[in-house]
């Protein structure tokens, strides 16, 4: 993934966090068997509340910020419950907000992930959204 695309995703994550609330986990993941196809993975309290509409919110930002050849590198958006065991495993390893950490060769939800850029990974206190 090139630096420009990654930086766009960091800005998208910042914007979504400021409009809707912080993410517990937000990143770009690539399964080992599907090289050069990334998917957005997100987990946040507001995602649980909005349900499928949150996929549309993230998808709209994607559509507004990318076009042409860039669109070919993404395969979709995956939403995960905050308490999902794989989300918790990433949170044990990475603590970051609006940045980038590269993880390689690990398991997530039964899949081998070849690479993942973690943009935000943080434990959120129950009242964290009230403080935002």
C-alpha positions in Angstrom: 0.0 0.0 0.0 1.4 3.3 -0.9 1.9 6.1 1.6 -0.6 8.5 0.0 -3.5 5.9 0.3 -2.6 5.1 3.8 -2.5 8.7 4.8 -5.9 9.2 3.3 -7.3 6.4 5.4 -5.8 8.0 8.5 -7.6 11.2 7.7 -10.8 9.3 7.1 -10.5 7.6 10.4 -9.9 10.9 12.2 -12.9 12.5 10.5 -15.2 9.6 11.4 -13.9 9.5 15.0 -14.6 13.2 15.4 -18.1 12.9 13.9 -19.3 9.7 15.4 -16.9 8.7 18.2 -13.6 7.0 18.8 -12.8 3.6 17.3 -11.7 0.7 19.4 -10.1 -0.8 16.3 -9.7 0.7 12.8 -7.3 -0.7 10.2 -6.6 -1.9 6.7 -6.2 -5.7 6.5 -5.0 -8.0 3.7 -5.6 -11.7 3.9 -2.6 -13.8 3.1 -4.3 -15.6 0.2 -5.6 -12.4 -1.4 -2.6 -10.2 -2.0 -3.1 -6.5 -3.0 -6.8 -6.6 -1.9 -7.3 -4.7 1.4 -10.4 -4.5 3.5 -11.3 -2.0 6.2 -11.8 -3.4 9.6 -13.6 -1.4 12.2 -14.9 -1.8 15.7 -16.4 1.0 17.8 -19.3 1.7 20.2 -21.1 3.7 17.6 -20.8 0.9 15.1 -22.7 -1.3 17.4 -25.4 1.3 17.8 -25.8 2.2 14.1 -25.5 -1.4 12.8 -25.5 -1.7 9.0 -25.7 2.1 8.6 -22.2 2.4 9.9 -20.9 0.4 7.0 -22.6 3.0 4.7 -21.0 5.8 6.7 -17.5 4.3 6.2 -18.3 3.3 2.6 -19.4 6.9 1.7 -16.0 8.2 3.0 -14.3 5.6 0.9 -16.3 6.6 -2.2 -15.7 10.3 -1.6 -11.9 10.0 -1.2 -10.9 7.3 -3.7 -11.4 6.8 -7.4 -10.0 5.0 -10.4 -7.1 2.6 -9.8 -7.2 3.1 -6.0 -10.7 1.4 -5.9 -9.2 -1.8 -7.2 -7.1 -2.4 -4.1 -10.0 -2.6 -1.6 -12.4 -5.5 -1.2 -14.9 -4.2 1.4 -15.6 -3.2 5.0 -15.8 -5.6 7.9 -17.4 -4.6 11.2 -16.7 -6.4 14.4 -18.2 -6.3 17.8 -16.0 -4.6 20.4 -15.8 -7.7 22.5 -14.9 -10.0 19.6 -11.9 -12.2 20.7 -9.8 -11.2 17.6 -10.4 -7.5 18.3 -9.2 -8.1 21.9 -6.1 -9.9 20.7 -5.0 -6.9 18.6 -5.7 -4.5 21.4 -3.4 -6.5 23.6 -0.6 -5.9 21.1 -1.2 -2.4 19.7 -2.1 0.9 21.3 -2.4 3.8 18.9 -4.8 6.5 17.8 -4.8 8.2 14.4 -1.4 6.7 13.4 -0.1 3.6 11.7 1.4 0.3 12.9 2.2 -2.5 10.5 1.4 -6.0 11.7 2.4 -9.1 9.7 1.4 -12.7 9.5 -1.2 -13.2 12.3 -4.6 -14.8 12.8 -7.8 -12.8 12.9 -11.2 -14.3 13.1 -9.9 -17.6 11.6 -8.1 -16.0 8.7 -4.4 -15.6 8.2 -3.7 -11.9 7.7 -0.6 -11.2 5.6 -0.4 -7.5 6.5 -2.5 -5.0 8.5 -2.0 -1.3 9.0 -3.6 -0.5 12.4 -4.7 3.1 12.4 -6.4 3.1 15.8 -6.4 0.4 18.5 -7.4 1.4 22.0 -9.3 0.3 25.0 -12.2 2.6 25.5 -13.7 3.3 28.9 -17.4 2.9 29.1 -17.9 6.7 29.4 -15.2 7.6 26.9 -17.8 8.9 24.4 -19.3 11.3 26.9 -15.9 12.9 27.4 -15.3 13.4 23.6 
